[in-house]
Amino acid sequence: MPEHAGRGPARGVAPKGILRRRPEGWLFKGIYGLVLASALVAALDVPGEEANPGQDALWVLLTALTSGAAHGYAHVIARRASGDGTAGPGRVRAVLAEWPLAAAVLPTVAMLLTAEAGWWAEETAADTALVFNTVLLFALGTSAARAAGLGRLSSCRAGLLDMLLGLVVIAADALIG
C-alpha cells in the first residue's frame, strides 16, 4: 500500500529520513555551499581596502553555518505547515543534515586562513579559492551526471553548466572589483 494510506513505507523500502537522503541531496548542498563560498570570498575581498583574511574566513564559515541552519529549519517549518509535524529530534536532524553546505566552504576558509598566517596575500588566496571552487563545481556536476547514468560527453556538459555558476561569480568579481 502507498505510504500515505497510513501504514508507513512499503516493506523492504528504507525510510526517507533526513539523514538517509540519497546523494543528490548532498550534491545539492555541496554545490550550494561552493557557490556561496565563492560569492562571499569575492564580496569580502575588496581591492584597496586593508586585507583581513582571518575575519573574512570567519564570515564565510558563519554565513555557511547560518545558511545551513536556516535551510534545515525551513524544512521543519514546511513539514509543520504541511501537517507532517516532527518531534524535537527530527528538527535537530533536519538542521544537522545541512552539513554538506558547511563542509563545502571549508577549502575556502582554509585558503583564507593560510593568507592570515602570511603564506600568501589575501587576494591570491581569494583568487585561488574562486578557481578551486569552480573546478570543484565542474567535478561535482560531472560525477553527479555519471552517477545518474549519463555518458561521458553528457556528463561533461552537465559539469560545465555547474562550472558556469563559478565562472559567473568570477566574472562578477572582475567587473565589480
PyMOL commands that place a pseudoatom at each C-alpha (Angstrom):
pseudoatom trace, name=CA, resn=MET, resi=1, chain=A, elem=C, hetatm=0, pos=[0.000, 0.000, 0.000]
pseudoatom trace, name=CA, resn=PRO, resi=2, chain=A, elem=C, hetatm=0, pos=[1.168, 3.554, -0.544]
pseudoatom trace, name=CA, resn=GLU, resi=3, chain=A, elem=C, hetatm=0, pos=[2.793, 5.375, 2.332]
pseudoatom trace, name=CA, resn=HIS, resi=4, chain=A, elem=C, hetatm=0, pos=[0.003, 7.926, 2.534]
pseudoatom trace, name=CA, resn=ALA, resi=5, chain=A, elem=C, hetatm=0, pos=[-2.508, 5.189, 3.388]
pseudoatom trace, name=CA, resn=GLY, resi=6, chain=A, elem=C, hetatm=0, pos=[-1.298, 5.344, 6.974]
pseudoatom trace, name=CA, resn=ARG, resi=7, chain=A, elem=C, hetatm=0, pos=[0.615, 2.079, 7.074]
pseudoatom trace, name=CA, resn=GLY, resi=8, chain=A, elem=C, hetatm=0, pos=[4.124, 3.526, 6.570]
pseudoatom trace, name=CA, resn=PRO, resi=9, chain=A, elem=C, hetatm=0, pos=[6.547, 2.735, 3.784]
pseudoatom trace, name=CA, resn=ALA, resi=10, chain=A, elem=C, hetatm=0, pos=[6.339, -0.457, 1.788]
pseudoatom trace, name=CA, resn=ARG, resi=11, chain=A, elem=C, hetatm=0, pos=[8.192, -3.480, 3.129]
pseudoatom trace, name=CA, resn=GLY, resi=12, chain=A, elem=C, hetatm=0, pos=[11.850, -3.523, 2.116]
pseudoatom trace, name=CA, resn=VAL, resi=13, chain=A, elem=C, hetatm=0, pos=[11.905, 0.191, 1.354]
pseudoatom trace, name=CA, resn=ALA, resi=14, chain=A, elem=C, hetatm=0, pos=[14.200, 2.297, 3.530]
pseudoatom trace, name=CA, resn=PRO, resi=15, chain=A, elem=C, hetatm=0, pos=[12.513, 5.248, 5.197]
pseudoatom trace, name=CA, resn=LYS, resi=16, chain=A, elem=C, hetatm=0, pos=[13.353, 8.616, 3.672]
pseudoatom trace, name=CA, resn=GLY, resi=17, chain=A, elem=C, hetatm=0, pos=[14.544, 10.264, 6.876]
pseudoatom trace, name=CA, resn=ILE, resi=18, chain=A, elem=C, hetatm=0, pos=[16.585, 13.420, 6.909]
pseudoatom trace, name=CA, resn=LEU, resi=19, chain=A, elem=C, hetatm=0, pos=[19.912, 11.610, 7.354]
pseudoatom trace, name=CA, resn=ARG, resi=20, chain=A, elem=C, hetatm=0, pos=[19.071, 8.848, 4.855]
pseudoatom trace, name=CA, resn=ARG, resi=21, chain=A, elem=C, hetatm=0, pos=[18.583, 11.036, 1.814]
pseudoatom trace, name=CA, resn=ARG, resi=22, chain=A, elem=C, hetatm=0, pos=[20.175, 9.965, -1.396]
pseudoatom trace, name=CA, resn=PRO, resi=23, chain=A, elem=C, hetatm=0, pos=[23.459, 11.519, -2.547]
pseudoatom trace, name=CA, resn=GLU, resi=24, chain=A, elem=C, hetatm=0, pos=[21.719, 14.094, -4.736]
pseudoatom trace, name=CA, resn=GLY, resi=25, chain=A, elem=C, hetatm=0, pos=[20.788, 15.957, -1.554]
pseudoatom trace, name=CA, resn=TRP, resi=26, chain=A, elem=C, hetatm=0, pos=[24.441, 16.043, -0.562]
pseudoatom trace, name=CA, resn=LEU, resi=27, chain=A, elem=C, hetatm=0, pos=[25.415, 17.181, -4.066]
pseudoatom trace, name=CA, resn=PHE, resi=28, chain=A, elem=C, hetatm=0, pos=[22.791, 19.923, -3.973]
pseudoatom trace, name=CA, resn=LYS, resi=29, chain=A, elem=C, hetatm=0, pos=[24.074, 21.216, -0.652]
pseudoatom trace, name=CA, resn=GLY, resi=30, chain=A, elem=C, hetatm=0, pos=[27.695, 20.900, -1.742]
pseudoatom trace, name=CA, resn=ILE, resi=31, chain=A, elem=C, hetatm=0, pos=[27.095, 22.881, -4.918]
pseudoatom trace, name=CA, resn=TYR, resi=32, chain=A, elem=C, hetatm=0, pos=[25.138, 25.460, -2.964]
pseudoatom trace, name=CA, resn=GLY, resi=33, chain=A, elem=C, hetatm=0, pos=[27.970, 25.743, -0.433]
pseudoatom trace, name=CA, resn=LEU, resi=34, chain=A, elem=C, hetatm=0, pos=[30.621, 26.155, -3.139]
pseudoatom trace, name=CA, resn=VAL, resi=35, chain=A, elem=C, hetatm=0, pos=[28.672, 28.918, -4.873]
pseudoatom trace, name=CA, resn=LEU, resi=36, chain=A, elem=C, hetatm=0, pos=[28.007, 30.574, -1.512]
pseudoatom trace, name=CA, resn=ALA, resi=37, chain=A, elem=C, hetatm=0, pos=[31.702, 30.436, -0.573]
pseudoatom trace, name=CA, resn=SER, resi=38, chain=A, elem=C, hetatm=0, pos=[32.721, 31.840, -3.947]
pseudoatom trace, name=CA, resn=ALA, resi=39, chain=A, elem=C, hetatm=0, pos=[30.249, 34.710, -3.752]
pseudoatom trace, name=CA, resn=LEU, resi=40, chain=A, elem=C, hetatm=0, pos=[31.305, 35.546, -0.214]
pseudoatom trace, name=CA, resn=VAL, resi=41, chain=A, elem=C, hetatm=0, pos=[35.042, 35.461, -0.865]
pseudoatom trace, name=CA, resn=ALA, resi=42, chain=A, elem=C, hetatm=0, pos=[34.528, 37.640, -3.942]
pseudoatom trace, name=CA, resn=ALA, resi=43, chain=A, elem=C, hetatm=0, pos=[32.443, 40.133, -1.966]
pseudoatom trace, name=CA, resn=LEU, resi=44, chain=A, elem=C, hetatm=0, pos=[34.780, 40.229, 1.042]
pseudoatom trace, name=CA, resn=ASP, resi=45, chain=A, elem=C, hetatm=0, pos=[37.974, 40.675, -0.992]
pseudoatom trace, name=CA, resn=VAL, resi=46, chain=A, elem=C, hetatm=0, pos=[37.667, 44.374, -1.800]
pseudoatom trace, name=CA, resn=PRO, resi=47, chain=A, elem=C, hetatm=0, pos=[40.637, 45.860, -3.654]
pseudoatom trace, name=CA, resn=GLY, resi=48, chain=A, elem=C, hetatm=0, pos=[42.107, 48.922, -1.948]
pseudoatom trace, name=CA, resn=GLU, resi=49, chain=A, elem=C, hetatm=0, pos=[40.823, 48.003, 1.497]
pseudoatom trace, name=CA, resn=GLU, resi=50, chain=A, elem=C, hetatm=0, pos=[43.005, 46.631, 4.261]
pseudoatom trace, name=CA, resn=ALA, resi=51, chain=A, elem=C, hetatm=0, pos=[43.215, 42.848, 3.997]
pseudoatom trace, name=CA, resn=ASN, resi=52, chain=A, elem=C, hetatm=0, pos=[41.712, 40.860, 6.848]
pseudoatom trace, name=CA, resn=PRO, resi=53, chain=A, elem=C, hetatm=0, pos=[41.627, 37.231, 5.677]
pseudoatom trace, name=CA, resn=GLY, resi=54, chain=A, elem=C, hetatm=0, pos=[41.028, 35.833, 9.172]
pseudoatom trace, name=CA, resn=GLN, resi=55, chain=A, elem=C, hetatm=0, pos=[37.871, 37.877, 9.585]
pseudoatom trace, name=CA, resn=ASP, resi=56, chain=A, elem=C, hetatm=0, pos=[36.824, 37.001, 6.024]
pseudoatom trace, name=CA, resn=ALA, resi=57, chain=A, elem=C, hetatm=0, pos=[37.308, 33.290, 6.787]
pseudoatom trace, name=CA, resn=LEU, resi=58, chain=A, elem=C, hetatm=0, pos=[35.152, 33.646, 9.889]
pseudoatom trace, name=CA, resn=TRP, resi=59, chain=A, elem=C, hetatm=0, pos=[32.404, 35.392, 7.886]
pseudoatom trace, name=CA, resn=VAL, resi=60, chain=A, elem=C, hetatm=0, pos=[32.432, 32.690, 5.210]
pseudoatom trace, name=CA, resn=LEU, resi=61, chain=A, elem=C, hetatm=0, pos=[32.141, 29.959, 7.852]
pseudoatom trace, name=CA, resn=LEU, resi=62, chain=A, elem=C, hetatm=0, pos=[29.491, 31.739, 9.937]
pseudoatom trace, name=CA, resn=THR, resi=63, chain=A, elem=C, hetatm=0, pos=[27.420, 32.511, 6.847]
pseudoatom trace, name=CA, resn=ALA, resi=64, chain=A, elem=C, hetatm=0, pos=[27.558, 28.877, 5.723]
pseudoatom trace, name=CA, resn=LEU, resi=65, chain=A, elem=C, hetatm=0, pos=[26.574, 27.616, 9.181]
pseudoatom trace, name=CA, resn=THR, resi=66, chain=A, elem=C, hetatm=0, pos=[23.746, 30.141, 9.414]
pseudoatom trace, name=CA, resn=SER, resi=67, chain=A, elem=C, hetatm=0, pos=[22.547, 29.341, 5.886]
pseudoatom trace, name=CA, resn=GLY, resi=68, chain=A, elem=C, hetatm=0, pos=[22.595, 25.617, 6.649]
pseudoatom trace, name=CA, resn=ALA, resi=69, chain=A, elem=C, hetatm=0, pos=[20.682, 26.098, 9.882]
pseudoatom trace, name=CA, resn=ALA, resi=70, chain=A, elem=C, hetatm=0, pos=[18.141, 28.346, 8.165]
pseudoatom trace, name=CA, resn=HIS, resi=71, chain=A, elem=C, hetatm=0, pos=[17.706, 25.855, 5.318]
pseudoatom trace, name=CA, resn=GLY, resi=72, chain=A, elem=C, hetatm=0, pos=[17.227, 22.950, 7.736]
pseudoatom trace, name=CA, resn=TYR, resi=73, chain=A, elem=C, hetatm=0, pos=[14.785, 24.947, 9.826]
pseudoatom trace, name=CA, resn=ALA, resi=74, chain=A, elem=C, hetatm=0, pos=[12.881, 25.929, 6.679]
pseudoatom trace, name=CA, resn=HIS, resi=75, chain=A, elem=C, hetatm=0, pos=[12.368, 22.202, 6.040]
pseudoatom trace, name=CA, resn=VAL, resi=76, chain=A, elem=C, hetatm=0, pos=[10.993, 21.847, 9.586]
pseudoatom trace, name=CA, resn=ILE, resi=77, chain=A, elem=C, hetatm=0, pos=[8.572, 24.754, 9.061]
pseudoatom trace, name=CA, resn=ALA, resi=78, chain=A, elem=C, hetatm=0, pos=[7.482, 23.397, 5.660]
pseudoatom trace, name=CA, resn=ARG, resi=79, chain=A, elem=C, hetatm=0, pos=[6.836, 19.951, 7.174]
pseudoatom trace, name=CA, resn=ARG, resi=80, chain=A, elem=C, hetatm=0, pos=[4.901, 21.522, 10.018]
pseudoatom trace, name=CA, resn=ALA, resi=81, chain=A, elem=C, hetatm=0, pos=[2.818, 23.596, 7.581]
pseudoatom trace, name=CA, resn=SER, resi=82, chain=A, elem=C, hetatm=0, pos=[2.025, 20.500, 5.524]
pseudoatom trace, name=CA, resn=GLY, resi=83, chain=A, elem=C, hetatm=0, pos=[0.664, 18.755, 8.610]
pseudoatom trace, name=CA, resn=ASP, resi=84, chain=A, elem=C, hetatm=0, pos=[3.558, 16.301, 8.770]
pseudoatom trace, name=CA, resn=GLY, resi=85, chain=A, elem=C, hetatm=0, pos=[4.969, 17.671, 12.034]
pseudoatom trace, name=CA, resn=THR, resi=86, chain=A, elem=C, hetatm=0, pos=[8.004, 16.025, 13.563]
pseudoatom trace, name=CA, resn=ALA, resi=87, chain=A, elem=C, hetatm=0, pos=[9.217, 15.628, 17.090]
pseudoatom trace, name=CA, resn=GLY, resi=88, chain=A, elem=C, hetatm=0, pos=[12.075, 17.686, 18.546]
pseudoatom trace, name=CA, resn=PRO, resi=89, chain=A, elem=C, hetatm=0, pos=[14.870, 15.308, 17.480]
pseudoatom trace, name=CA, resn=GLY, resi=90, chain=A, elem=C, hetatm=0, pos=[13.564, 15.480, 13.910]
pseudoatom trace, name=CA, resn=ARG, resi=91, chain=A, elem=C, hetatm=0, pos=[14.063, 19.229, 13.961]
pseudoatom trace, name=CA, resn=VAL, resi=92, chain=A, elem=C, hetatm=0, pos=[17.650, 18.893, 15.096]
pseudoatom trace, name=CA, resn=ARG, resi=93, chain=A, elem=C, hetatm=0, pos=[18.322, 16.223, 12.469]
pseudoatom trace, name=CA, resn=ALA, resi=94, chain=A, elem=C, hetatm=0, pos=[16.890, 18.479, 9.757]
pseudoatom trace, name=CA, resn=VAL, resi=95, chain=A, elem=C, hetatm=0, pos=[19.355, 21.213, 10.695]
pseudoatom trace, name=CA, resn=LEU, resi=96, chain=A, elem=C, hetatm=0, pos=[22.285, 18.801, 11.097]
pseudoatom trace, name=CA, resn=ALA, resi=97, chain=A, elem=C, hetatm=0, pos=[21.536, 17.279, 7.680]
pseudoatom trace, name=CA, resn=GLU, resi=98, chain=A, elem=C, hetatm=0, pos=[22.761, 20.525, 6.129]
pseudoatom trace, name=CA, resn=TRP, resi=99, chain=A, elem=C, hetatm=0, pos=[26.388, 19.665, 6.984]
pseudoatom trace, name=CA, resn=PRO, resi=100, chain=A, elem=C, hetatm=0, pos=[27.474, 19.347, 3.302]
pseudoatom trace, name=CA, resn=LEU, resi=101, chain=A, elem=C, hetatm=0, pos=[26.765, 23.052, 2.818]
pseudoatom trace, name=CA, resn=ALA, resi=102, chain=A, elem=C, hetatm=0, pos=[29.126, 23.966, 5.658]
pseudoatom trace, name=CA, resn=ALA, resi=103, chain=A, elem=C, hetatm=0, pos=[31.699, 21.368, 4.591]
pseudoatom trace, name=CA, resn=ALA, resi=104, chain=A, elem=C, hetatm=0, pos=[31.793, 22.815, 1.071]
pseudoatom trace, name=CA, resn=VAL, resi=105, chain=A, elem=C, hetatm=0, pos=[33.102, 26.157, 2.348]
pseudoatom trace, name=CA, resn=LEU, resi=106, chain=A, elem=C, hetatm=0, pos=[35.976, 24.634, 4.327]
pseudoatom trace, name=CA, resn=PRO, resi=107, chain=A, elem=C, hetatm=0, pos=[38.544, 24.734, 1.473]
pseudoatom trace, name=CA, resn=THR, resi=108, chain=A, elem=C, hetatm=0, pos=[37.815, 28.447, 1.033]
pseudoatom trace, name=CA, resn=VAL, resi=109, chain=A, elem=C, hetatm=0, pos=[38.112, 29.023, 4.777]
pseudoatom trace, name=CA, resn=ALA, resi=110, chain=A, elem=C, hetatm=0, pos=[41.413, 27.108, 4.817]
pseudoatom trace, name=CA, resn=MET, resi=111, chain=A, elem=C, hetatm=0, pos=[42.808, 29.207, 1.959]
pseudoatom trace, name=CA, resn=LEU, resi=112, chain=A, elem=C, hetatm=0, pos=[41.860, 32.423, 3.714]
pseudoatom trace, name=CA, resn=LEU, resi=113, chain=A, elem=C, hetatm=0, pos=[43.424, 31.190, 6.955]
pseudoatom trace, name=CA, resn=THR, resi=114, chain=A, elem=C, hetatm=0, pos=[46.689, 30.437, 5.149]
pseudoatom trace, name=CA, resn=ALA, resi=115, chain=A, elem=C, hetatm=0, pos=[46.637, 34.055, 3.983]
pseudoatom trace, name=CA, resn=GLU, resi=116, chain=A, elem=C, hetatm=0, pos=[46.055, 35.091, 7.600]
pseudoatom trace, name=CA, resn=ALA, resi=117, chain=A, elem=C, hetatm=0, pos=[49.149, 33.069, 8.521]
pseudoatom trace, name=CA, resn=GLY, resi=118, chain=A, elem=C, hetatm=0, pos=[51.107, 35.063, 5.957]
pseudoatom trace, name=CA, resn=TRP, resi=119, chain=A, elem=C, hetatm=0, pos=[51.725, 32.238, 3.489]
pseudoatom trace, name=CA, resn=TRP, resi=120, chain=A, elem=C, hetatm=0, pos=[50.313, 34.336, 0.665]
pseudoatom trace, name=CA, resn=ALA, resi=121, chain=A, elem=C, hetatm=0, pos=[48.358, 37.529, 0.072]
pseudoatom trace, name=CA, resn=GLU, resi=122, chain=A, elem=C, hetatm=0, pos=[44.621, 37.603, 0.686]
pseudoatom trace, name=CA, resn=GLU, resi=123, chain=A, elem=C, hetatm=0, pos=[43.972, 38.498, -2.945]
pseudoatom trace, name=CA, resn=THR, resi=124, chain=A, elem=C, hetatm=0, pos=[45.903, 35.419, -4.079]
pseudoatom trace, name=CA, resn=ALA, resi=125, chain=A, elem=C, hetatm=0, pos=[44.029, 33.230, -1.580]
pseudoatom trace, name=CA, resn=ALA, resi=126, chain=A, elem=C, hetatm=0, pos=[40.670, 34.638, -2.738]
pseudoatom trace, name=CA, resn=ASP, resi=127, chain=A, elem=C, hetatm=0, pos=[41.505, 34.153, -6.426]
pseudoatom trace, name=CA, resn=THR, resi=128, chain=A, elem=C, hetatm=0, pos=[42.748, 30.627, -5.745]
pseudoatom trace, name=CA, resn=ALA, resi=129, chain=A, elem=C, hetatm=0, pos=[39.572, 29.827, -3.806]
pseudoatom trace, name=CA, resn=LEU, resi=130, chain=A, elem=C, hetatm=0, pos=[37.423, 31.085, -6.689]
pseudoatom trace, name=CA, resn=VAL, resi=131, chain=A, elem=C, hetatm=0, pos=[39.265, 28.912, -9.209]
pseudoatom trace, name=CA, resn=PHE, resi=132, chain=A, elem=C, hetatm=0, pos=[39.317, 25.883, -6.873]
pseudoatom trace, name=CA, resn=ASN, resi=133, chain=A, elem=C, hetatm=0, pos=[35.583, 26.166, -6.176]
pseudoatom trace, name=CA, resn=THR, resi=134, chain=A, elem=C, hetatm=0, pos=[34.856, 26.490, -9.890]
pseudoatom trace, name=CA, resn=VAL, resi=135, chain=A, elem=C, hetatm=0, pos=[36.852, 23.332, -10.635]
pseudoatom trace, name=CA, resn=LEU, resi=136, chain=A, elem=C, hetatm=0, pos=[35.004, 21.546, -7.805]
pseudoatom trace, name=CA, resn=LEU, resi=137, chain=A, elem=C, hetatm=0, pos=[31.682, 22.640, -9.302]
pseudoatom trace, name=CA, resn=PHE, resi=138, chain=A, elem=C, hetatm=0, pos=[32.710, 21.008, -12.575]
pseudoatom trace, name=CA, resn=ALA, resi=139, chain=A, elem=C, hetatm=0, pos=[33.791, 17.829, -10.752]
pseudoatom trace, name=CA, resn=LEU, resi=140, chain=A, elem=C, hetatm=0, pos=[30.564, 17.594, -8.723]
pseudoatom trace, name=CA, resn=GLY, resi=141, chain=A, elem=C, hetatm=0, pos=[28.382, 18.222, -11.758]
pseudoatom trace, name=CA, resn=THR, resi=142, chain=A, elem=C, hetatm=0, pos=[30.232, 15.667, -13.838]
pseudoatom trace, name=CA, resn=SER, resi=143, chain=A, elem=C, hetatm=0, pos=[30.255, 12.995, -11.148]
pseudoatom trace, name=CA, resn=ALA, resi=144, chain=A, elem=C, hetatm=0, pos=[26.556, 13.533, -10.398]
pseudoatom trace, name=CA, resn=ALA, resi=145, chain=A, elem=C, hetatm=0, pos=[25.714, 13.130, -14.077]
pseudoatom trace, name=CA, resn=ARG, resi=146, chain=A, elem=C, hetatm=0, pos=[27.861, 9.985, -14.314]
pseudoatom trace, name=CA, resn=ALA, resi=147, chain=A, elem=C, hetatm=0, pos=[26.134, 8.566, -11.228]
pseudoatom trace, name=CA, resn=ALA, resi=148, chain=A, elem=C, hetatm=0, pos=[22.795, 9.271, -12.926]
pseudoatom trace, name=CA, resn=GLY, resi=149, chain=A, elem=C, hetatm=0, pos=[23.891, 7.111, -15.845]
pseudoatom trace, name=CA, resn=LEU, resi=150, chain=A, elem=C, hetatm=0, pos=[24.728, 9.775, -18.399]
pseudoatom trace, name=CA, resn=GLY, resi=151, chain=A, elem=C, hetatm=0, pos=[27.535, 9.221, -20.864]
pseudoatom trace, name=CA, resn=ARG, resi=152, chain=A, elem=C, hetatm=0, pos=[30.887, 10.986, -20.663]
pseudoatom trace, name=CA, resn=LEU, resi=153, chain=A, elem=C, hetatm=0, pos=[30.031, 13.785, -23.071]
pseudoatom trace, name=CA, resn=SER, resi=154, chain=A, elem=C, hetatm=0, pos=[26.670, 14.491, -21.435]
pseudoatom trace, name=CA, resn=SER, resi=155, chain=A, elem=C, hetatm=0, pos=[28.307, 14.372, -18.008]
pseudoatom trace, name=CA, resn=CYS, resi=156, chain=A, elem=C, hetatm=0, pos=[30.945, 16.878, -19.099]
pseudoatom trace, name=CA, resn=ARG, resi=157, chain=A, elem=C, hetatm=0, pos=[28.202, 19.176, -20.369]
pseudoatom trace, name=CA, resn=ALA, resi=158, chain=A, elem=C, hetatm=0, pos=[26.451, 18.924, -17.013]
pseudoatom trace, name=CA, resn=GLY, resi=159, chain=A, elem=C, hetatm=0, pos=[29.739, 19.671, -15.249]
pseudoatom trace, name=CA, resn=LEU, resi=160, chain=A, elem=C, hetatm=0, pos=[30.313, 22.676, -17.495]
pseudoatom trace, name=CA, resn=LEU, resi=161, chain=A, elem=C, hetatm=0, pos=[26.861, 24.028, -16.632]
pseudoatom trace, name=CA, resn=ASP, resi=162, chain=A, elem=C, hetatm=0, pos=[27.659, 23.722, -12.919]
pseudoatom trace, name=CA, resn=MET, resi=163, chain=A, elem=C, hetatm=0, pos=[31.059, 25.285, -13.547]
pseudoatom trace, name=CA, resn=LEU, resi=164, chain=A, elem=C, hetatm=0, pos=[29.284, 28.191, -15.203]
pseudoatom trace, name=CA, resn=LEU, resi=165, chain=A, elem=C, hetatm=0, pos=[27.980, 29.206, -11.763]
pseudoatom trace, name=CA, resn=GLY, resi=166, chain=A, elem=C, hetatm=0, pos=[31.547, 29.671, -10.560]
pseudoatom trace, name=CA, resn=LEU, resi=167, chain=A, elem=C, hetatm=0, pos=[32.535, 31.489, -13.731]
pseudoatom trace, name=CA, resn=VAL, resi=168, chain=A, elem=C, hetatm=0, pos=[29.644, 33.919, -13.256]
pseudoatom trace, name=CA, resn=VAL, resi=169, chain=A, elem=C, hetatm=0, pos=[30.932, 34.723, -9.756]
pseudoatom trace, name=CA, resn=ILE, resi=170, chain=A, elem=C, hetatm=0, pos=[34.476, 35.197, -11.098]
pseudoatom trace, name=CA, resn=ALA, resi=171, chain=A, elem=C, hetatm=0, pos=[33.205, 37.467, -13.881]
pseudoatom trace, name=CA, resn=ALA, resi=172, chain=A, elem=C, hetatm=0, pos=[31.128, 39.495, -11.439]
pseudoatom trace, name=CA, resn=ASP, resi=173, chain=A, elem=C, hetatm=0, pos=[34.124, 39.806, -9.131]
pseudoatom trace, name=CA, resn=ALA, resi=174, chain=A, elem=C, hetatm=0, pos=[36.237, 41.083, -12.023]
pseudoatom trace, name=CA, resn=LEU, resi=175, chain=A, elem=C, hetatm=0, pos=[33.565, 43.583, -13.112]
pseudoatom trace, name=CA, resn=ILE, resi=176, chain=A, elem=C, hetatm=0, pos=[32.670, 44.857, -9.656]
pseudoatom trace, name=CA, resn=GLY, resi=177, chain=A, elem=C, hetatm=0, pos=[36.168, 44.739, -8.113]
for i in range(1, 177): cmd.bond("trace and resi %d" % i, "trace and resi %d" % (i + 1))
show_as sticks, trace
zoom trace
